[in-house]
Amino acid sequence: MNSLKVDVAIIGAGSAGMSAYKAARKHTDRVVVIEQGPYGTTCARVGCMPSKLLIAAADHAHAVATGEPFGVTVAGLKIDGAAVMARVRRERDRFVGFVLDTVDGWPDAHKLSGAARFEAPGQLRVADTSVEAARIIIATGATPAVPAGWRERLGDRLVVNDDVFEWDALPESVAVVGTGVVGLELAQALHRLGVRVRLFGRSQRVGPLTDPALQAAVAGWINATLPYSGNVGEPEVDRDGDGVVVTWKDERGHGRRERFAFVLAAAGRRPALAGLHLDKAGIPLDARGRPAFDPATGQIGDTPVFIAGDADDDRPVLHEAADEGRIAGDNAGRYPDVRPAARRTPLTIVFTDPQMAIAGASHANLTRSGVAFAQGAASFADQGRARTMGRNLGELRVYAGKADGRLLGAELFGPDAEHLAHLLAWAIQRGDTVTDALAAPFYHPVVEEGLRTALQNLARALRDAT
């Protein structure tokens, strides 16, 4: 048995773990990062980057196929699935390479390969190595959620988003189960690339937006653009030779059956905490067996154990994981001098077309909080720039406090929502009022003018509320 004694042990070398390592090393050089899989981060290998590569190909195909209203037609559109996936993997590997270059620059003494588990507070076992750590950071990320029994029943006909980007070519058909961010993005991209797709939703909820008006708009859009079956609970799936048969009941209660080459389980991701033996870590756990932590410090209870990134299931996106890793690494490095850090304004983006986004507080969060707020709305149906591009679909809502007129949040469904959401998140983080936002310049014709309309409506709603 080998033994290792360090000040800080970091379990996981994803975005959070890498950020934690950099921060902890500012305080001590006695650091080790424990990783049981390949280096490369979820974002670079199987998340943000390869999915956007697939979406980019789908957007190009869609633009070519829908040019007729502009007087532009292309005969004999051909989608080379093998070429599409070759580019996805090639560019994906390039992004992963940047991460590997960073890890290669770490001293060998700071890297330990294997699965970690707690044997006692401050004591880890990694294969044949015993690690004694004064402070520990859990940054193990998350894994796709798969319904019980599906793996055994479907074998290689079941895929998760991690598997999609290893395809050598596009399949003939895919059943996508889950209407969250991953399910929506991949279902639309595959559909636009010529794959026969059906999207299944457990409930009527589609996407992350919570404003009732926007939820209705998204539901109408998904029904009009994709083969979609909502509110089916968990569909029945059975292996059928080299394919899968999916059985469900439609909205009228009629039984339906369809065969696909694959089932893509896209019903979210869960913190990858199994196998850590957290019950031996001496840390407080909630009713689900997950660590109870402070988001401002990353600290679990009052122990020298911290958690960061998707493992804590708080804000599972890359920039938040990196921030949480930095916060946890900084506090673990200087422990017991634990300091709370300011968090950025929440920002969520779904890269469908139209895009969806939430900047700041959502409608649901504001409603639950009890704060008095007003809202301003705008539609993209007749918005000038959106119509010129033929992308005049969607709506947006902007929320502000009735007491002071400060921007609190926004929900968006429409063209270029990723950019509008950034503008709003920056304004919210600065503490801008609606008056401040309207005093900013708006060029013509741009999609941002739709945001100005919503802000003008919001200003009127605030005046009416006084």
N, C-alpha and C positions, 0 to 999 in steps of 0.2 A: 504494500500500500504506500503510495506516494503521499506527501503532505505539502500543503501550501498555506501560508499565512499572509493575509493582505488586509489593507485598510478598507478597501471597497471592492466588492464582487458584484458584477453586473451580469444578470442572466438574460441573454438575448442581445444580438448584434444587429437589430433592425434600425429604423430611423431613430427611435427613442433610445435604444442602447448605445448607438454611436454618438448621439448627442450627449448622453449621460457620461460616456467615457471622456469626451473632450472637456466637459465641465469639471469632472472629478479630478482630472490630472492637473488642474490649476491649483489643487490643494495638496495632492499627494501623488507619488509615483508608484505607490504600492497598490496597483489596481489590476484586476483581471476581468476579462470579458469572456463569458462562457456561452458557446453557441453549439447547438446540436445538429444544425443543418448547414446548408451552403450559405455563404455570405451573399448579400445582395439586396436586402430589404424587400418587404412586400410591395411597396410602391414601384420599385424598379423592375422586379421580376414578374409579378402577377397582378399588379394593381393599376395605379394611376397611368403609368407610361404605356404598357402594352395595350391597355383598353383604349387609350386615346389614339394609338396607332391604328387599331381596328376601326374605331369610329371615323377617323380621318379618311380611310379607304371607303367606308360606307357613305360618307358625305359626298365624296367625289362621284361615286356611282349614282347617288340620288340626284345630284346636280345635272349629270348627263341625261338621266332618264326623265327629268321633269323640266326640260328646257323649252318645251313647245309654247307655253304662254309668252315667252320672250322672243319667239320666232326663231328659236335655235333647236334643231333636231339632229340627232345622230343615229344613223341607221346601223343596226346590227351591234348593239351594245353587248360587249362580252366581258364577263368578270372571271378572271383567272384566279380561282381560289388558292391554288398553290403559290402563285406569285404574291397574292395578298398576304398569306401567312408567312412566306419567306421574308418579306419586308418587316412584318411585325416582329418576328424573331430576331432578325438582323439588327434592327434598331433597338429592340429590347436589350439585346446582349451588349450593345454599345453603352446604354445607360447603366446596366449592371457593372460593366467594366470600370466606370468611374468610381463606383462604390468599392469594388475590389482593389482598385489602386489606393484608396484611402486606407483600407484595412491592411494592405501589404506594407504600408508605412508604419504600422504599429510595431513596437518591439515584440519579438516572439514570446517573451516572458509574460506579456499582457494578454495572451490568447490561450484559451483552453477549450478543446473540442470534446463535446459529449453532452449528454442530457443531465441536467442538475436536479437534485432533489434535496430537500431539507432533512437532516437527521436530528437536528436540535436547533434551538435558537443560535444563530451565528455560525452554524455548522452545515456545510453542504457536502454531498458526495457526487463526484463526476467520474463515472467509470471507476478506475482504480486510484483515483486521487481524492484525498480528503482536503477540503478547503475550509479554513477557519477565517471568517471575515468579520471585522468589527462592524461594518455596515454592508447592507445588501440592497441592490436595486433589482426589482422584478420588471423586466421589459421583454416579455416573451411573445408579445403580439397577440394575434387572434387567428382562428381557423374557421373555414366555412362551416356553417351549420347544416347538417344533413339529417333528415328524418330517420328515426330508428328503423333498422332493417333494410333500408334502401341499398346500402353497399352490398350486403350479402345477396339480395335479390337480383340486383342489376349488374353487378360486376363492372366490367369495363364500359358498359353502356351508360353508366352514371358518371357525370363529370361535374366539377366545380369550376369556378372561374380560374383557379390556378392551372387547370388542365387545358382550358381552351387555347391558351397561347402556345401550347406544344403541338397543336394540330399541324400536320403537314399540308393539309388542304381543308377547304370548307366542306362540312358534311351536307348531305341532302336535306336533312330535317333535324330540328331540335325542339323539344318541349322545355320551356324555361319556367321554372317554378319559383315564384317570388317577384313581387313588384316594388322592391326597394331600389336603391341606387344601382346596384350591380345588375339586377334582373332587367331593369328598364333599359340601361345603356346597352347591354349585350343583346337583348332581344331586338331592339330597333336596329342596331348595327348589322346583326346577322340577317335580319329581314331585308334590309336594303342591299345586302350583298348577294341576294338570291337564295338564301336558305329558307326552306319552309319552316316557319316558326309559329308556335302558339304559346302565348303568355298566360300563366295561371296565377291568380291571386287568391290568397287564403280568405281575404275579406274584400270589401268594396274599396278599401283604401289603396290608392295608387301613388307612390312616391312619398317624399317627406313633407310636402306642404300641408299646413294645418288649417289655413283660412278656408272656411266652408265654400266660399265662392270660387276659390282657386282649385280646391279639390274637385268641385263639379266640372270646372273647365278642363282639368287634366283627365278626368274620367271620360268626358265627351271626346277628347282628342285621342285617347288610347283606343277607344272603341271604334273610332273612324279610321285609324291608321294601321292597326295590328290585329291579327286574329287573337282575341282576348276572351278569357273566361274568368270572371271574378266571383268572389264569395263562394269558392268551392271547397274551403277548408283545406284538407290535404288530399290531393287526388290519389287514386290507386294506381300503382305502377307495377308492371310485371314484365319480366324478360320474355322476349319472343324471338328466338333465334339470334340473328345479328342486330336486333332492334328492341324496342320497348313499346308496349301497349299501355296507354294512359286512359283511365276510366274516370269519369266524373259526372256530376249532375249539373245541368244548365239552370238558368234563372227560373225556368218553369218546372223544375224538378224532373226533367226528362233525362234519361241516361244517355251519355255520349261516350264514344270510344274512338281513339285515333292512335295510329302507329307512327313512331319516330325512330330515327337512327340513334339519338341520344336523349337523355334527360339531364338538363343543367339545373342543379340545385343551387338556387340563388336567394335563399331565404335568410340572408344576413350572415354575420360572423360572430363567433363567441370567443371570449378571452381564452387564450391557450394556457390554462393553469393546471390541467390534468397532469398528474405525475410529479408535481412539485412537492407533494406531501405538506401542504400548507398547515395542516393540523399540528405539525411538529415545529413550526417556525416561531411559535410564541407570539403570534399577531392576532388582532381581533378580526373575525370574519362575520359577514352578514348572513342573512337567512339562506342565501344561495351558496354559501361557502366561499364567497369572494372577499378579498381584503377591503376593510373599511378604511378609507384614506381621506386626506385633506387635499383637494384639488389645487390649493394655493401653494402647497409645499411638497406634495407627493408623498408625505410621510404617512405610514400606516399606524394609526393610533399614536402612542407616544414611544414607539419602538424605534430602533435603528434600522428599520426596514422601510424601503420606499418602493413605489410602483409608478410606472410611466408608460405612455403609449396605449395601443389598443388593448393591452392586458388589463387596463383599468376600466375599459368600456365607457369612458366619459365622453370624449370627443374624438372618435376614431377617424381622423384624417391626418395626412402627413405633417402639415405645419404645426398642428397641435401636438402630435407625437414628439416632434423635435423640440418644441417648447417644454413639454412635460419632462423629456429626458434631460434637458438643460437644467430645469428647476430641481429635479431629483438628484442629478449628479452634483450640482452645486451644494445642495443641502447635505447630501451624504458625505461629500468631501470635507465640509467644514463642521460636521456634526460634533457636538450637540448644539451648535449655534444654527438652529433651523430658522430660516427667514421666509415669510410668505412673499410670493412674487405676483405682480399684476398679470392677469391673463388678457389675451387679445379679445376683441369683439368676435363672437362666434360667427362663422361663415361656412355655409354648406352650398355646394353646387352639384347639380346633376347634368351631365353632358349629353343629354338627349337633344333632339331638335323638334320643337322649341326646348330651350334649356329651362331648368328650374333652379331656384336659389332661395336661401334664407339668409338675410344679413341681420345680425343682432338678435333681438328677441322675436320668437315666432308668435303668431296669433294665439296659439294654445298656451304658450308660456305667459303671455301678458294677461290672458283671461284668467289663468290659474292664480296669478300673483295678486289679483284684485286691484291693480293700479288702474286709475281712470285714464283711458287713452282714446284718442280720436284716430280715424283712418281716412286716407285719401286713396282713390282708385283711378285707374286708367286702363283703357283697352288698347291693344295693338291693332285691332281690326282695321281702323282707318288712320293709323299713325303714318305720317308721310313717308319717312324713310323705310319703314317696314313694308309698306305697299310697293314701293319702287323695287324692292328686292324680292317681292313675292313671298315674304315671310311674315305676313300680317296676321299672326295668330297668337293669342294669349292675353293675359291681363297681369296687373301688378297691384299690390296694396302696400302702402307706407303708413307706419304707425308713429304717433308722437304723444307725449304726456300732456294731458289737459292742463296740468298745473303750471308748466313752464314752457311748453311748446318744443321741448327737446325731442329729437329723433330717437326712437327706442328700437325700431326694427322694421323689417320689410320682408314680404314674400313675393316672389316673382315667377312668372311662367311666360316666357316669350323669347324673342330673338336677342342674342347677345346678353342674356341675363348674367353671365359670368362677369362681364365688365360693369354693368349697372350695380350688381351686388357689391363689387369691390368699392365703387364710389360711395355707396351707402354705408358700408362697414367702416370706411375711413371717417366719414362724417359722424357716424354714431360714436366711434372711439374718441373723436375730438370733442364730443359734447355739443355738436352743432344743433341749432334750432331750425325749425322749418324756414324761418326768415333768413337765416344764414345760408341755407342750401339754395334758396331761390335767388339770393344775391350773386351766386356764382354764374359764370358765363355758360350759355348753352348755344352751340353753333346750330346752323340750319343748312340742310336737313340731316338730322342724326336721330338715332334711336333714343338717345338721351332726352329728347324732347318729350317722349312718352313719360319719362320720370318727372319732368317738369310739370306736366299736366297733373300727375298724381299729387305732387307737392302743392300745387295751386289748390286742388280740391281739398287737401288736408288743411291748408291754411284757412279756407272758408269754414271747414268743419270746426276748427279750433275757435274761430270768431263766433260761430253760432253757439258754441258750448259755454261762452262767457256771459 
